[in-house]
Amino acid sequence: MASGSRGRAQDRAKVAAGQDHEVRYEAKKEGVPKDKVRKAVKTAGNSRKKVEAEIGRH
C-alpha cells in the first residue's frame, strides 16, 4: 500500500452510504438516525457538504 496522501482529501469529502462506519460517523456527528443519512445520500449525492445540507433541511 502506498504511503502518500493522494486522494485522501477527496475521500473525506464524500460519504459512502454502503460503508456502515461512514454512515454511523455522519449520523453521530449530525445527531440523526443512520437511515436519515442514507436517505440524504440517496437524495443529494455522496458529497459530505450536500448530505449535511440535506439533513439540515429536514
QUIHUWO-V278464 format. One record per run of one state. SS is the DSSP state (alpha for helix, beta for strand, coil for the rest). FROM is the first residue (numbers start at 1). TO is the last residue. If there is no record, write none. Layout:
# QUIHUWO-V278464
ss:SS from:FROM to:TO
ss:SS from:FROM to:TO
This chain:
# QUIHUWO-V278464
ss:coil from:1 to:7
ss:alpha from:8 to:12
ss:coil from:13 to:13
ss:beta from:14 to:14
ss:coil from:15 to:19
ss:alpha from:20 to:30
ss:coil from:31 to:33
ss:alpha from:34 to:44
ss:coil from:45 to:46
ss:beta from:47 to:47
ss:alpha from:48 to:57
ss:coil from:58 to:58
